[in-house]
Amino acid sequence: MSDHGILAIWNDARPGREGDFETWFQGEHIEERLAVPGFLFGRRHRAISGSNGYFNFYLTQTPATLTSRPYLERLDNPTPMTRMIMEEVFANMNRTVCRRAYRHAGFRGAYAVTARFSAAPDEAALKAEIARLAADPARVVNGEIWIALDPTGMPVSKEEQLRGGDKKIAGCLMIDTLQQKDAEAIGVELAQKFPDTEVGVFRVLCQLGRGDL
């Protein structure tokens, strides 16, 4: 079975424009993305700690969904509201097309910890870390490893042009927890274990699957 695709995004909203960002995301964006063939699930987060205020990701049937014609056409034809948000509201955008290389369990948590790697991570070491953390299922309910696709030849969409370009990651470790205290403690652990990563702790704002539409 092929890996699923992951579109991983961390960003900020410009000061004073958070309301516009929320109206756009909740009123238009997430449902628009899930209407693209191959998009399965989207989840939004707000930061408790870390360098970016927001984190969201989309799960797709395969990584190829994220370079498919229907999706690229959507990116190159932004709605008026999307154009406004891209030009005026987004800040510090970090967006990467990934494959989901590993997933530990079927549950999703109320809190998430992400460790972003700027160089290709050791997948075996990350799997071992997930196994260690998930040994207590009342603390950790899921762990995932995302590996960036080769950006060479990736098209630069109209949306990215409006944003002025995006930062990229090489990989990400995401851990889901039930409790905020556990997420915060794991954030400290991951920052110590992987000192060259950018660690963030987030609470889930909302999630939507194709079956919810």
DOROVO-606641 format. One record per residue (C-alpha): residue in one letter; x, y, z. Coordinates in pm, 1 decimal, decimal comma. Example, Ala and Ser with C-alpha at 12.3 -4.5 7.8 and 13.67 -1.06 7.14 Angstrom:
{type = a; u = 1230,0; v = -450,0; w = 780,0}
{type = s; u = 1367,0; v = -106,0; w = 714,0}
This chain:
{type = m; u = 0,0; v = 0,0; w = 0,0}
{type = s; u = 138,8; v = 341,2; w = -95,0}
{type = d; u = 204,7; v = 607,3; w = 165,4}
{type = h; u = -58,1; v = 870,6; w = 223,9}
{type = g; u = 24,2; v = 1230,1; w = 142,9}
{type = i; u = 54,0; v = 1504,0; w = 403,9}
{type = l; u = 40,4; v = 1876,3; w = 343,0}
{type = a; u = 206,3; v = 2025,9; w = 651,7}
{type = i; u = 171,3; v = 2397,9; w = 724,2}
{type = w; u = 289,4; v = 2626,0; w = 1004,5}
{type = n; u = 218,9; v = 2997,6; w = 988,9}
{type = d; u = 130,8; v = 3317,8; w = 1168,4}
{type = a; u = -139,9; v = 3575,9; w = 1105,2}
{type = r; u = -40,8; v = 3939,5; w = 1092,8}
{type = p; u = -130,1; v = 4130,7; w = 1412,4}
{type = g; u = -486,9; v = 4251,2; w = 1409,7}
{type = r; u = -586,9; v = 4019,7; w = 1123,5}
{type = e; u = -653,9; v = 3701,2; w = 1319,7}
{type = g; u = -1030,4; v = 3747,6; w = 1279,9}
{type = d; u = -997,2; v = 3759,6; w = 901,1}
{type = f; u = -781,6; v = 3447,0; w = 912,0}
{type = e; u = -1038,4; v = 3255,4; w = 1118,1}
{type = t; u = -1331,4; v = 3369,0; w = 901,8}
{type = w; u = -1152,6; v = 3253,6; w = 587,5}
{type = f; u = -1032,7; v = 2921,7; w = 728,3}
{type = q; u = -1360,6; v = 2821,4; w = 890,7}
{type = g; u = -1591,8; v = 2975,2; w = 632,8}
{type = e; u = -1421,6; v = 2876,2; w = 310,3}
{type = h; u = -1078,3; v = 2720,9; w = 305,8}
{type = i; u = -1096,0; v = 2385,1; w = 478,8}
{type = e; u = -1411,6; v = 2271,9; w = 297,0}
{type = e; u = -1271,6; v = 2398,5; w = -33,2}
{type = r; u = -960,6; v = 2186,4; w = 10,7}
{type = l; u = -1156,6; v = 1874,0; w = 107,2}
{type = a; u = -1359,4; v = 1914,1; w = -211,7}
{type = v; u = -1043,6; v = 1841,3; w = -414,7}
{type = p; u = -1033,9; v = 1472,0; w = -521,3}
{type = g; u = -797,6; v = 1273,8; w = -301,4}
{type = f; u = -815,5; v = 1500,5; w = 6,3}
{type = l; u = -933,7; v = 1292,9; w = 303,7}
{type = f; u = -895,1; v = 1491,6; w = 625,6}
{type = g; u = -785,9; v = 1828,3; w = 763,1}
{type = r; u = -699,5; v = 1938,0; w = 1116,0}
{type = r; u = -625,9; v = 2284,1; w = 1258,1}
{type = h; u = -423,1; v = 2380,5; w = 1566,3}
{type = r; u = -335,7; v = 2689,4; w = 1772,5}
{type = a; u = 2,1; v = 2716,0; w = 1940,5}
{type = i; u = 61,0; v = 2678,3; w = 2310,5}
{type = s; u = 435,2; v = 2726,1; w = 2254,1}
{type = g; u = 672,9; v = 2741,8; w = 1961,2}
{type = s; u = 776,0; v = 2980,3; w = 1685,6}
{type = n; u = 449,7; v = 2977,4; w = 1486,2}
{type = g; u = 99,5; v = 3057,2; w = 1603,3}
{type = y; u = -82,5; v = 2806,9; w = 1382,9}
{type = f; u = -30,2; v = 2454,6; w = 1251,6}
{type = n; u = -254,1; v = 2261,2; w = 1018,3}
{type = f; u = -223,5; v = 1955,5; w = 801,7}
{type = y; u = -418,3; v = 1770,7; w = 536,5}
{type = l; u = -415,9; v = 1395,4; w = 477,3}
{type = t; u = -450,2; v = 1281,2; w = 115,4}
{type = q; u = -489,8; v = 942,4; w = -52,1}
{type = t; u = -136,7; v = 957,4; w = -192,8}
{type = p; u = 136,6; v = 1221,9; w = -215,1}
{type = a; u = 48,8; v = 1253,2; w = -585,4}
{type = t; u = -281,2; v = 1417,4; w = -486,0}
{type = l; u = -78,2; v = 1721,3; w = -381,7}
{type = t; u = 66,1; v = 1764,9; w = -731,0}
{type = s; u = -249,0; v = 1661,4; w = -917,2}
{type = r; u = -410,9; v = 1879,7; w = -1181,6}
{type = p; u = -730,0; v = 1950,6; w = -979,0}
{type = y; u = -529,2; v = 2065,7; w = -678,5}
{type = l; u = -282,0; v = 2275,3; w = -877,6}
{type = e; u = -570,8; v = 2437,7; w = -1063,6}
{type = r; u = -723,4; v = 2530,4; w = -729,3}
{type = l; u = -393,2; v = 2681,3; w = -611,5}
{type = d; u = -353,7; v = 2880,3; w = -931,1}
{type = n; u = -708,5; v = 3019,9; w = -919,6}
{type = p; u = -753,4; v = 3156,8; w = -565,6}
{type = t; u = -1089,5; v = 3294,7; w = -462,0}
{type = p; u = -1108,1; v = 3667,4; w = -383,0}
{type = m; u = -1099,3; v = 3593,2; w = -9,9}
{type = t; u = -803,8; v = 3356,3; w = -48,1}
{type = r; u = -614,3; v = 3616,0; w = -251,0}
{type = m; u = -669,9; v = 3873,0; w = 22,5}
{type = i; u = -556,7; v = 3634,6; w = 296,0}
{type = m; u = -244,2; v = 3529,7; w = 102,6}
{type = e; u = -140,8; v = 3889,0; w = 29,0}
{type = e; u = -238,8; v = 4060,4; w = 352,9}
{type = v; u = -272,5; v = 3813,3; w = 640,5}
{type = f; u = -34,6; v = 3515,3; w = 614,0}
{type = a; u = 309,5; v = 3557,4; w = 772,5}
{type = n; u = 607,0; v = 3328,1; w = 831,2}
{type = m; u = 463,0; v = 3056,5; w = 606,4}
{type = n; u = 618,8; v = 2710,3; w = 623,0}
{type = r; u = 447,5; v = 2469,4; w = 380,5}
{type = t; u = 574,1; v = 2129,1; w = 267,0}
{type = v; u = 434,3; v = 1841,1; w = 64,3}
{type = c; u = 521,3; v = 1514,9; w = 244,3}
{type = r; u = 455,9; v = 1145,0; w = 244,6}
{type = r; u = 340,2; v = 986,8; w = 567,5}
{type = a; u = 615,7; v = 734,3; w = 624,1}
{type = y; u = 481,1; v = 589,9; w = 950,8}
{type = r; u = 178,0; v = 607,2; w = 1177,4}
{type = h; u = 164,5; v = 438,0; w = 1516,2}
{type = a; u = -203,5; v = 414,9; w = 1609,5}
{type = g; u = -559,6; v = 485,6; w = 1507,9}
{type = f; u = -651,0; v = 749,5; w = 1767,7}
{type = r; u = -613,7; v = 1123,9; w = 1731,4}
{type = g; u = -549,8; v = 1345,8; w = 2030,4}
{type = a; u = -658,4; v = 1683,9; w = 2161,5}
{type = y; u = -300,1; v = 1817,3; w = 2160,8}
{type = a; u = -10,9; v = 1779,9; w = 1919,4}
{type = v; u = 364,4; v = 1821,8; w = 1942,3}
{type = t; u = 562,5; v = 1874,9; w = 1623,2}
{type = a; u = 939,3; v = 1852,9; w = 1579,8}
{type = r; u = 1042,5; v = 1997,9; w = 1243,0}
{type = f; u = 1364,7; v = 1875,9; w = 1084,2}
{type = s; u = 1563,6; v = 2090,6; w = 841,8}
{type = a; u = 1770,1; v = 1788,5; w = 727,6}
{type = a; u = 1646,7; v = 1438,3; w = 644,8}
{type = p; u = 1573,3; v = 1265,3; w = 977,6}
{type = d; u = 1670,8; v = 914,0; w = 1084,2}
{type = e; u = 1338,0; v = 733,0; w = 1044,4}
{type = a; u = 1445,2; v = 436,4; w = 1258,3}
{type = a; u = 1536,2; v = 669,9; w = 1544,2}
{type = l; u = 1199,9; v = 846,7; w = 1514,1}
{type = k; u = 1011,4; v = 515,7; w = 1518,0}
{type = a; u = 1198,8; v = 418,4; w = 1832,9}
{type = e; u = 1107,1; v = 750,4; w = 1991,3}
{type = i; u = 739,0; v = 699,6; w = 1905,9}
{type = a; u = 750,3; v = 350,3; w = 2056,5}
{type = r; u = 903,6; v = 488,9; w = 2375,5}
{type = l; u = 649,1; v = 767,0; w = 2409,2}
{type = a; u = 349,2; v = 551,9; w = 2315,4}
{type = a; u = 433,8; v = 287,1; w = 2575,5}
{type = d; u = 186,0; v = 473,0; w = 2797,2}
{type = p; u = -137,6; v = 489,2; w = 2591,3}
{type = a; u = -300,6; v = 716,5; w = 2847,4}
{type = r; u = -32,8; v = 972,9; w = 2767,2}
{type = v; u = 36,1; v = 934,6; w = 2392,9}
{type = v; u = -231,9; v = 815,3; w = 2151,6}
{type = n; u = -51,7; v = 850,3; w = 1819,9}
{type = g; u = 279,4; v = 927,8; w = 1654,1}
{type = e; u = 353,4; v = 1000,5; w = 1287,9}
{type = i; u = 662,0; v = 1051,9; w = 1071,9}
{type = w; u = 636,7; v = 1278,9; w = 768,7}
{type = i; u = 911,1; v = 1294,6; w = 506,9}
{type = a; u = 922,3; v = 1581,5; w = 258,5}
{type = l; u = 903,0; v = 1507,6; w = -110,4}
{type = d; u = 1191,1; v = 1628,6; w = -324,3}
{type = p; u = 1110,3; v = 1996,1; w = -391,0}
{type = t; u = 1307,4; v = 1994,4; w = -716,8}
{type = g; u = 1068,6; v = 2067,1; w = -997,6}
{type = m; u = 774,2; v = 2132,7; w = -765,5}
{type = p; u = 555,6; v = 2402,4; w = -920,9}
{type = v; u = 535,2; v = 2738,7; w = -747,5}
{type = s; u = 162,6; v = 2810,7; w = -732,9}
{type = k; u = -13,6; v = 3142,1; w = -762,8}
{type = e; u = -102,7; v = 3119,7; w = -393,8}
{type = e; u = 264,4; v = 3082,2; w = -297,7}
{type = q; u = 358,1; v = 3374,1; w = -521,0}
{type = l; u = 100,1; v = 3588,4; w = -343,5}
{type = r; u = 253,7; v = 3489,5; w = -8,5}
{type = g; u = 602,2; v = 3578,5; w = -129,9}
{type = g; u = 742,4; v = 3223,9; w = -104,1}
{type = d; u = 730,6; v = 2951,8; w = 160,8}
{type = k; u = 985,4; v = 2791,5; w = 393,0}
{type = k; u = 1016,3; v = 2410,7; w = 378,5}
{type = i; u = 1097,2; v = 2124,2; w = 613,1}
{type = a; u = 1281,5; v = 1798,2; w = 542,6}
{type = g; u = 1070,4; v = 1595,5; w = 783,6}
{type = c; u = 847,7; v = 1609,6; w = 1089,3}
{type = l; u = 769,9; v = 1400,6; w = 1395,7}
{type = m; u = 416,3; v = 1458,5; w = 1525,3}
{type = i; u = 296,4; v = 1323,2; w = 1859,3}
{type = d; u = -70,4; v = 1332,4; w = 1970,1}
{type = t; u = -162,3; v = 1344,8; w = 2338,6}
{type = l; u = -482,3; v = 1357,2; w = 2540,1}
{type = q; u = -365,7; v = 1611,9; w = 2797,1}
{type = q; u = -193,2; v = 1948,1; w = 2763,8}
{type = k; u = 52,8; v = 1873,2; w = 3042,6}
{type = d; u = 176,5; v = 1566,3; w = 2858,3}
{type = a; u = 212,9; v = 1757,6; w = 2531,8}
{type = e; u = 416,1; v = 2027,2; w = 2705,0}
{type = a; u = 638,2; v = 1771,9; w = 2879,4}
{type = i; u = 696,8; v = 1583,9; w = 2552,4}
{type = g; u = 781,0; v = 1911,9; w = 2380,7}
{type = v; u = 1061,6; v = 1962,5; w = 2632,7}
{type = e; u = 1179,7; v = 1602,7; w = 2584,1}
{type = l; u = 1188,9; v = 1630,8; w = 2205,0}
{type = a; u = 1370,8; v = 1963,6; w = 2213,8}
{type = q; u = 1639,3; v = 1803,5; w = 2430,5}
{type = k; u = 1662,6; v = 1483,4; w = 2225,8}
{type = f; u = 1659,8; v = 1658,2; w = 1886,1}
{type = p; u = 1825,2; v = 1994,9; w = 1956,0}
{type = d; u = 1846,1; v = 2095,0; w = 1589,8}
{type = t; u = 1468,3; v = 2079,5; w = 1541,0}
{type = e; u = 1197,5; v = 2339,5; w = 1581,5}
{type = v; u = 949,3; v = 2210,3; w = 1839,7}
{type = g; u = 595,3; v = 2340,2; w = 1883,0}
{type = v; u = 310,0; v = 2241,2; w = 2115,2}
{type = f; u = -44,7; v = 2291,5; w = 1988,8}
{type = r; u = -406,2; v = 2240,9; w = 2088,3}
{type = v; u = -651,3; v = 2114,4; w = 1829,6}
{type = l; u = -900,3; v = 2375,7; w = 1709,6}
{type = c; u = -1107,9; v = 2161,4; w = 1474,9}
{type = q; u = -1092,3; v = 1876,3; w = 1227,5}
{type = l; u = -1294,9; v = 1777,8; w = 925,4}
{type = g; u = -1300,6; v = 1462,8; w = 714,4}
{type = r; u = -1446,7; v = 1407,2; w = 372,1}
{type = g; u = -1720,1; v = 1194,4; w = 531,5}
{type = d; u = -1825,8; v = 1493,4; w = 746,3}
{type = l; u = -1921,3; v = 1706,2; w = 446,3}
